[in-house]
Amino acid sequence: MFKRILMIVLSIYVPASISGQTKSVNTIDANAPKIVFSKTSHDFGELILYSPAFCEFKFYNKGRSPLILSDISATCGCTVPSWPKKPIMPGDSDIIVINYLPDETGIIHKNVTVFSNATKMPVTLELNGKVIKK
């Protein structure tokens, strides 16, 4: 009896919930900003424990409207990004600086995620290297 009631309820609920969903149309605004990086990964090589290091990621706005970097997040507190807060106009470029303080030895693989108003986002930047004791 319970199975029959469950089947009746599901036969009513499932089609109703499916019909209530709308299709998401993935359209791209031709006038939207487009962020393009000259590179998306950086290899530090060997780093010395507790010795600060940094790298830069140059990017371009290849779109038709101003590009705004809204947030950049790193996978840990030892990786600190800084980025321009002003809009990047179409055709212009700027840099994101990543400061890294190695706090343990071994192979590193860190991700930095860039959020913006660009058509394809977020963008993930990768940091690689090996931390050794001096």
N, C-alpha and C positions, 0 to 999 in steps of 0.2 A: 504494500500500500504506500509506504514512504517513498519507494523508488518511483512509483507512478506519479505522485504529487511533485516530486523533484523534477521529473521529466517534463511535466506540464509547465511548471514555473520556469524552467530553463528554456523551454521552447517559446515562451512568451518574452522573457527577459533578453536573451541573446540577440534575436533579430531586432528587437527594439533598440538595443544599445548600439548595434552595428549601423542601423539606419540613421542614428543620431550623429554619427561621425561625419565630419566633412573632409574632403580630400585636400591635402596640402599641395598647392601648386608652387613649385620651386621656380620662381621667376627671378631674373637678375636685372636690376635697373642698369640700363646702358650708361646712365650718367653718374653712377655710384663711384666712390673712390675704389682704387685697386692697389693693394699693397704688394710690392715685389721686392724680395730681399736679394742682395748680391750673393749671399750664402745663408744657409740655415743651420750650419753646424760649425763648431770650432773645436780643434784639438789643441789643448794646452801642452801636450807632450808631458814631460816630467815636471812636476811642481814640488817645491819643498814645503813640508808640513809647517803650517802657521805663517807662511809667506804669502801676502796678498798678490793676487793676479787679476787681470782684467782683459776683456776682449770687447770688440765693437762689431755690431751688425748694422751694415748700411742698408737702408731701404728706400724705395722710391714710391711716389704716388703716380701710378700709370693710369689713373682714372680721370674723370671729368669734373669731380667736385672735391672739396677739401677733405683730407684724411685726418681723422682724430683717433689717437691711441687712447683708449679709455682706461685700460688697466694692463699691467704685465705682472704675472705671478710666477714665482719660482718654486721648485720642489722642496727647498729647505731654506733655513735662515742664513746659511753660509753663502748663498747666492743672492746678490742684491742688484736688481736692475734699476737703471735710471733712463728716462725717455723724455722726449720733448712733449710739453703740455700744450703747446700752441698747434693749431691746425697746419697740416702740411698741404700746401696748395698743389693743384695738378701740375705734373712735370717736375716738381721739386723733390729733394731727397733730404734725409737726416740720418742720425745714428741712434742706436740703442746701445748703451754701455752696460756691460755686466761685470760687476765686481765679485770676485770669488775668494773666500778665505778658507783654504783647506784645513779642516779640523780633525781629519783622521787619514791614515795611510791606506793605500790601495788604489784600485781602479775606480775612476769616477765616471758617472754618466748622469748628468743633470739635465732637466728640461726646464725651459722658460717659455711660458705661454703668453702670446701677445693677443690682446683683445682690441678690436677697433670697429669702426663703422664701414670697413671694407667689404667687398662682395664675398670674399672667401676668408672666413675666419672661424675659430682662432687659428693662429699660426704657431707652431711649436718650434722653438730654437733648441738645439742640442749642444751640450758642453761635454767634452770627453778629455780624459787624461789619466795620469798616474801620479799619485802623491807618495813621495818618499821622505824618509827622515834624512836630515843633513848629516 
